[in-house]
Amino acid sequence: MKKRWISPIILFLLALPIAAVAQEAQEAAPTGFLPTLDAVFTQVVAWMSAVLFFDFGLGIPLIVVWLISGAVYFTIRMGFINFRALKHAFFVIQGHYDDPAEAGEVSHFQALAAALSATVGLGNIAGVAIAVSIGGPGAMFWMTVAALFGMTSKFVECTLAQKYRIVLPDGRIAGGPMYYLSRGLAEKGMGQFGNIMASLFAILCIGAAFGGGNMFQANQSFVAVSGLFPALPNWLYGIALAFLVSLVIIGGIQRIGNVAGALVPAMCTIYVAASLWIILMNLPQIPAAFAQIFTEAFVPQAAYGGFIGVLVQGFRRSAFSNEAGLGSAAIAHAAARTEEPVREGIVALLEPFIDTVIICNMTALVVIITGEYANPNTAPGVETTAAAFASVISWFPTVLTLAVFLFAFSTMISWSYYGERSWTYLFGESSMIIYRVIYVVCVFLGTVINLGAILDFSDMMFFAMAFPNMLGGFLLADKVRADLDSYMLRLNSGEMPVYK
């Protein structure tokens, strides 16, 4: 793979101010390793926040406008493929179009499971509770709207990931936004610009993998587990979790796909079944809960920061939960066994539907009908969701703890792959072991660093990925639409082979 000289330069420039604030934090921080570590991390986050984000006006961050405009544009440009291909997507993941002779490392279902294992996680449990607690019930309406449009963003980015992926000599797949930004934009005469955007995305993805895909998950899973085992030291939990993660990520995408293929259906079934039980037990309250969600989406209570505040909170948490428009899932879908890029894009559009439209709405209904979202004595996040379930099923927090652990674990193993592919894009396959060691160390760090800094860091890196990714989608949308028209023509005419 050719040397990418731009990557070390970008990393060096980013490291200069980080090193400066780290030195400042060390001088001002309390004595002791953990307090110093926390102070350094918090100041680094503060600097990055000032650099990466600014207010677009009227309280709307630029990133929210970027995600909304991209999702709406893609949905219209692709002829509402998020709705018209939904049925076909379920046929594909059942294996009807799986050809074992085609290049790839995992099946359509395993690619979907790996991507879902990264998205179906604490964003569904903690993120929804945070959105509803801060933005009110109306935030859930905007989370759902964002997810429906985001289905097309997922379709576009995952189609492009398949279209521009590279099959390595040993049969492994290298794909994702790094490759369609560099190779795709090169086809349009923007090769140098594409390389810069690809390197930028890779750097941000590595940061997101260490933050939201790793440390945030480790932190929140410890919060849940320590509720059952108060005497459990965070450092001991961090060591045990790091060991388990290392066992899986050594096997690469095939092992991750196998583990995710087993965990994701089981996790979703347990969590959805419990949510349905609470919803059915409170069936008379459901119409009022939906009315509250819809009403407060447009006429929110003043305490929630007005209409703009609720909308922003909904779109922000939706992106954090299902990652539509961020480009991360495209890395997993690039490894799917198929020669039809559009087919994998159609599979990918199921993710926001399953993750947000179904599972997040389950969580929202539970915390709303139980009233726990408005309880001032419960911290927003996992604790709110646990209290909501416990108010109806007294023993369920034990099961929820297991679900939180599994959700967090599955997210960490999938995000390890996303970060790994980005790392090897920048530094080559031979340096993969360095990334894996750092990733496992970050699992431990996530259990000992305060949540506020981790959440801010996660949001920044996640959302910043959308800038280069969505830009690539805008510039390459015509190629996706041409491939989509060809695919649908062959599908509807019966030309496409079916294997079972």
C-alpha positions in Angstrom: 0.0 0.0 0.0 1.5 3.3 -0.9 2.9 5.6 1.7 0.6 8.4 2.8 2.9 11.2 3.8 0.0 13.5 4.7 -1.1 11.3 7.7 1.9 11.7 10.0 1.9 15.5 9.3 -1.8 15.8 10.3 -1.1 13.7 13.4 1.9 15.8 14.3 0.0 19.1 14.0 -2.9 17.7 16.1 -0.4 16.5 18.7 1.2 19.9 19.3 -1.7 21.7 21.0 -2.7 18.4 22.7 0.8 18.1 24.2 0.7 21.7 25.4 -2.7 21.4 27.2 -1.6 18.0 28.6 1.5 19.6 30.1 -0.6 22.5 31.5 -3.0 20.0 33.0 -0.2 18.0 34.6 1.1 21.1 36.3 -2.3 22.1 37.6 -3.8 18.7 38.4 -4.1 17.1 41.8 -1.3 14.6 42.7 -1.9 11.0 41.9 -2.0 9.0 38.7 -5.8 8.8 38.2 -6.6 12.5 39.1 -3.8 13.6 36.8 -5.0 11.4 34.0 -8.5 12.7 34.3 -7.4 16.3 34.4 -5.2 15.8 31.3 -8.0 14.1 29.4 -10.6 16.8 30.3 -8.4 19.6 29.1 -7.6 17.8 25.8 -11.3 17.4 25.3 -11.9 21.1 26.0 -9.3 22.1 23.4 -10.7 19.7 20.7 -14.2 20.9 21.3 -13.2 24.5 20.6 -11.4 23.4 17.4 -13.9 21.0 15.9 -17.3 22.5 16.7 -18.9 25.9 16.6 -22.5 27.1 16.8 -24.2 27.5 13.4 -26.6 30.0 14.9 -30.0 29.9 16.7 -28.5 27.1 18.8 -28.0 24.7 15.9 -24.5 23.2 15.6 -23.2 23.1 12.0 -22.8 19.3 12.3 -26.6 18.9 12.8 -27.4 21.0 9.8 -24.8 18.9 7.8 -26.3 15.6 8.8 -29.9 16.7 8.2 -29.2 18.2 4.8 -27.2 15.2 3.7 -29.8 12.7 4.8 -32.7 14.6 3.1 -30.7 15.1 -0.1 -29.8 11.4 -0.3 -33.3 10.3 0.4 -34.7 12.4 -2.5 -31.8 11.7 -4.8 -32.2 7.9 -4.3 -35.9 8.0 -4.9 -36.8 7.1 -1.3 -34.9 3.8 -1.4 -35.1 3.6 2.4 -38.8 2.7 2.0 -39.1 1.0 -1.3 -36.2 -1.5 -0.7 -37.1 -2.4 2.9 -38.7 -5.7 2.0 -35.9 -6.7 -0.3 -33.4 -6.0 2.4 -34.9 -8.7 4.6 -34.8 -11.2 1.8 -31.1 -10.5 1.3 -30.1 -11.0 5.0 -32.0 -14.3 4.9 -29.4 -15.5 2.4 -31.5 -15.7 -0.7 -28.8 -13.9 -2.7 -25.6 -15.2 -1.0 -23.1 -16.6 -3.5 -20.2 -18.2 -1.6 -18.0 -17.8 -4.7 -18.1 -14.0 -4.5 -15.2 -12.1 -2.8 -15.5 -11.1 0.8 -14.9 -12.2 4.3 -18.4 -12.4 5.9 -22.0 -13.0 4.8 -24.6 -10.2 4.4 -26.1 -11.2 7.8 -22.7 -11.2 9.5 -21.8 -7.8 8.1 -25.2 -6.5 9.3 -24.7 -8.1 12.7 -21.1 -6.7 13.0 -22.4 -3.2 12.1 -25.4 -3.5 14.4 -23.2 -4.7 17.3 -21.4 -1.4 17.0 -24.6 0.7 16.9 -27.0 -1.4 19.1 -25.4 -0.6 22.4 -25.4 2.0 25.1 -26.7 4.6 22.7 -30.0 2.7 22.8 -30.0 2.4 26.6 -28.1 5.3 28.0 -28.3 7.7 24.9 -32.1 7.6 24.7 -32.4 8.2 28.4 -30.1 11.2 28.1 -32.0 12.6 25.1 -35.4 12.3 26.8 -34.1 13.5 30.2 -32.4 16.6 28.7 -34.6 17.3 25.6 -37.9 15.9 26.9 -40.1 13.2 25.3 -40.2 15.2 22.0 -36.6 14.4 21.4 -37.6 10.9 20.6 -39.8 12.1 17.7 -36.8 13.8 16.1 -34.6 10.8 16.8 -37.0 8.7 14.8 -37.2 11.2 11.9 -33.4 11.4 11.8 -33.2 7.6 11.7 -35.7 7.3 8.8 -33.8 9.8 6.7 -30.5 8.4 8.0 -31.4 5.0 6.4 -30.5 6.5 3.0 -27.3 8.0 4.3 -26.3 4.4 5.4 -27.3 3.1 2.0 -25.1 5.6 0.2 -22.0 5.2 2.3 -22.2 1.4 2.4 -22.8 1.1 -1.3 -19.7 3.3 -1.9 -17.7 1.2 0.5 -18.4 -2.0 -1.5 -17.8 -0.2 -4.8 -14.4 1.1 -4.0 -13.1 -1.6 -1.6 -9.8 -3.4 -2.2 -9.2 -7.2 -1.9 -5.8 -7.8 -0.4 -3.5 -10.6 -1.6 -4.5 -12.8 1.4 -8.2 -12.4 0.6 -8.9 -9.9 3.4 -10.9 -6.8 2.5 -9.9 -3.2 2.9 -12.8 -0.8 2.5 -14.7 2.2 4.0 -14.8 5.9 3.6 -11.0 6.1 3.4 -11.1 4.2 0.1 -14.1 5.8 -1.6 -12.8 9.2 -0.7 -9.4 8.5 -2.1 -10.3 6.3 -5.1 -13.8 7.6 -5.8 -12.8 11.3 -5.9 -9.7 10.4 -7.9 -12.1 9.2 -10.7 -13.6 12.7 -10.6 -10.2 14.4 -11.0 -9.9 15.3 -7.2 -7.2 12.8 -6.3 -5.1 14.9 -3.9 -8.2 16.4 -2.2 -9.6 12.9 -1.8 -6.4 11.6 -0.2 -6.5 14.5 2.3 -10.1 13.8 3.2 -9.5 10.1 3.4 -6.6 10.7 5.9 -8.7 13.1 7.9 -11.5 10.6 8.1 -9.1 7.8 9.2 -7.7 10.0 12.0 -11.1 10.9 13.3 -12.3 7.3 13.1 -9.4 6.2 15.2 -10.3 8.8 17.8 -13.9 7.7 17.7 -12.9 4.1 18.1 -10.8 4.9 21.2 -13.5 7.2 22.6 -17.2 6.4 21.9 -16.5 2.9 20.6 -14.4 1.9 23.5 -13.9 4.1 26.6 -17.5 5.3 26.7 -18.7 1.7 26.5 -16.3 0.5 29.1 -17.3 3.4 31.4 -21.0 2.9 31.2 -20.8 -0.9 31.4 -18.9 -0.5 34.7 -21.6 1.8 36.0 -24.1 -0.9 35.4 -22.1 -3.8 36.7 -21.0 -1.9 39.8 -24.6 -1.4 40.7 -24.8 -5.2 41.3 -21.3 -5.5 42.7 -20.6 -2.3 44.6 -17.3 -3.6 46.0 -15.9 -4.3 42.5 -12.9 -2.0 41.9 -13.0 -0.2 38.5 -9.4 -1.1 37.7 -10.1 -4.8 38.2 -13.2 -4.6 36.0 -11.2 -2.7 33.4 -8.4 -5.4 33.3 -11.0 -8.2 32.9 -12.9 -6.4 30.2 -9.7 -5.6 28.3 -8.7 -9.2 28.4 -12.0 -10.4 26.9 -11.9 -7.8 24.2 -8.4 -8.8 23.2 -9.4 -12.4 22.8 -11.9 -11.4 20.1 -10.2 -8.7 18.2 -7.1 -10.8 17.5 -9.3 -12.9 15.1 -10.2 -9.9 12.9 -13.6 -9.3 11.2 -14.4 -13.0 10.8 -14.3 -13.7 14.5 -16.0 -10.4 15.2 -18.7 -11.3 12.7 -19.2 -14.7 14.3 -19.4 -13.3 17.8 -21.7 -10.5 16.8 -23.9 -12.9 14.8 -24.5 -14.8 18.0 -24.7 -11.9 20.4 -26.8 -9.3 18.6 -30.0 -11.4 18.0 -29.8 -12.6 21.6 -29.3 -9.1 23.0 -32.0 -7.5 21.0 -34.5 -10.3 21.8 -33.9 -10.0 25.5 -34.1 -6.3 25.6 -37.1 -5.9 23.3 -39.0 -8.6 25.1 -38.5 -6.9 28.4 -39.5 -3.5 26.9 -42.6 -5.0 25.4 -43.6 -6.6 28.7 -43.5 -3.2 30.4 -45.3 -1.5 27.5 -48.1 -4.2 27.5 -48.4 -3.8 31.3 -49.0 -0.1 30.8 -51.0 -0.4 27.6 -53.6 2.3 28.6 -50.8 4.8 29.0 -49.3 4.3 25.5 -51.6 6.7 23.6 -50.8 9.5 26.1 -47.1 8.7 25.8 -47.2 9.0 22.0 -49.2 12.2 22.3 -46.6 13.6 24.6 -43.8 12.7 22.3 -45.5 14.3 19.3 -46.7 17.4 21.1 -43.4 18.2 22.8 -41.6 17.7 19.6 -43.1 20.9 18.3 -44.3 22.6 21.5 -41.8 21.5 24.1 -41.8 22.6 27.8 -39.7 25.6 28.4 -37.4 23.6 30.7 -36.2 21.6 27.7 -34.7 24.6 25.9 -37.4 25.2 23.3 -38.1 23.6 19.9 -34.5 24.0 18.6 -33.1 22.4 21.7 -35.3 19.4 21.4 -34.7 19.0 17.7 -30.9 19.2 18.2 -30.9 16.8 21.1 -32.9 14.3 19.0 -30.7 14.4 15.9 -27.5 14.4 18.0 -28.5 11.3 20.0 -29.8 9.6 16.8 -26.5 10.0 15.1 -24.7 8.7 18.2 -27.0 5.7 18.3 -27.2 4.5 14.7 -24.1 6.4 13.2 -25.9 7.2 10.0 -23.8 9.6 7.9 -20.7 9.0 9.9 -19.2 6.3 7.7 -18.2 3.9 10.4 -20.6 1.0 9.4 -19.3 1.2 5.8 -16.1 -0.3 7.0 -17.9 -3.5 8.2 -20.2 -3.7 5.2 -17.2 -3.4 2.8 -16.1 -6.9 4.0 -19.4 -8.5 2.9 -19.3 -11.4 0.4 -20.9 -9.9 -2.7 -20.1 -8.4 -6.1 -23.2 -6.1 -6.0 -22.4 -2.9 -4.0 -26.0 -1.7 -4.1 -27.2 -5.0 -2.5 -25.0 -4.4 0.6 -26.1 -0.8 0.7 -29.7 -2.0 0.9 -28.8 -4.4 3.7 -27.2 -1.5 5.6 -30.3 0.7 5.5 -31.8 -1.7 8.0 -29.5 -0.6 10.7 -31.1 2.8 11.6 -34.5 1.1 11.3 -33.7 -1.7 13.8 -31.5 0.4 16.0 -33.5 3.6 16.4 -37.0 3.2 15.0 -37.5 0.0 16.9 -35.1 -0.4 19.8 -34.6 3.2 20.8 -38.4 3.8 20.7 -38.8 0.9 23.0 -36.5 2.5 25.5 -38.1 5.9 25.1 -41.6 4.5 25.8 -40.4 2.7 28.9 -38.7 5.8 30.5 -41.7 8.0 29.5 -44.6 5.8 30.7 -42.7 5.1 34.0 -41.9 8.8 34.4 -38.3 8.1 35.3 -37.0 10.5 32.7 -38.2 13.4 34.9 -36.9 12.0 38.2 -34.4 14.6 39.5 -32.8 11.9 41.8 -31.8 9.7 38.9 -28.7 10.6 36.8 -29.5 10.6 33.0 -28.1 7.6 31.3 -28.0 3.9 32.3 -29.3 4.7 35.7 -32.5 6.2 34.3 -33.3 3.2 32.1 -32.5 0.8 35.0 -34.8 2.6 37.3 -37.6 2.6 34.7 -37.3 -1.1 34.3 -37.1 -1.8 38.0 -40.2 0.2 38.7 -42.2 -2.5 36.9 -39.9 -5.6 36.9 -38.1 -5.5 40.3 -35.5 -8.1 39.3 -34.9 -6.8 35.8 -31.9 -4.5 36.6 -29.9 -7.7 36.9 -30.9 -8.7 33.4 -30.3 -5.2 32.2 -26.8 -5.2 33.7 -26.1 -8.3 31.6 -27.6 -6.6 28.5 -25.6 -3.4 29.1 -22.4 -5.5 29.4 -23.1 -7.5 26.2 -24.1 -4.3 24.3 -20.9 -2.6 25.4 -18.8 -5.6 24.7 -20.2 -6.1 21.2 -19.8 -2.4 20.4 -16.2 -2.4 21.5 -15.2 -5.4 19.4 -16.8 -3.9 16.2 -15.3 -0.5 16.8 -11.9 -2.1 17.2 -12.2 -3.2 13.6 -13.3 0.2 12.4 -10.3 1.8 14.1 -8.0 -0.9 12.9 -8.9 -0.5 9.2 -8.4 3.3 9.6 -5.1 2.7 11.3 -3.8 0.4 8.7 -4.9 2.7 6.0 -2.6 5.4 7.5 0.3 3.3 8.7 0.1 -0.1 6.9 -0.8 -3.6 7.9 2.5 -4.3 9.6 1.6 -1.8 12.4 -1.7 -3.4 13.3 -0.4 -4.9 16.5 0.4 -1.4 17.8 -3.1 -0.3 17.3 -4.5 -3.4 19.0 -2.4 -2.8 22.1 -3.4 0.8 22.4 -7.1 -0.2 21.9 -6.9 -2.7 24.7 -5.2 -0.2 27.0 -8.1 2.3 26.3 -10.6 -0.3 27.5 -8.9 -0.1 30.9 -8.7 3.7 30.8 -12.4 4.0 30.0 -13.3 2.5 33.4 -11.2 5.0 35.4 -11.8 8.4 33.5 -14.9 10.5 34.3 -18.0 10.1 32.1 -18.3 13.8 31.1 -15.0 14.0 29.3 -15.6 10.7 27.6 -19.0 11.6 26.4 -17.8 15.0 25.0 -14.8 13.3 23.3 -17.1 10.6 21.8 -19.5 13.1 20.4 -16.8 15.3 18.9 -15.0 12.5 17.1 -18.2 10.7 16.0 -19.7 13.9 14.5 -16.5 15.2 13.0 -16.3 12.0 10.9 -19.4 13.1 9.1 -17.7 16.1 7.5 -15.4 14.2 5.1 -17.8 11.2 4.8 -20.9 13.1 3.8 -18.8 15.3 1.5 -17.7 12.2 -0.4 -21.3 11.0 -0.5 -22.5 14.3 -2.0 -19.7 14.2 -4.7 -20.3 10.5 -5.6 -24.1 10.4 -5.3 -24.5 10.3 -9.1 -22.4 7.0 -9.3 -24.6 5.5 -6.5 -27.8 6.5 -8.3 -26.6 5.0 -11.6 -25.7 1.7 -9.9 -29.0 1.7 -8.0 -31.0 2.1 -11.2 -29.1 -0.8 -12.8 -29.6 -3.0 -9.8 -33.3 -2.4 -9.4 -33.9 -2.9 -13.2 -32.2 -6.3 -13.0 -34.0 -7.2 -9.8 -37.5 -6.3 -11.0 -36.9 -8.0 -14.4 -36.0 -11.3 -12.7 -32.4 -11.4 -14.1 -30.8 -11.5 -10.7 -30.0 -15.1 -9.6 -31.5 -16.4 -6.4 -29.6 -19.1 -4.5 -32.3 -20.3 -2.0 
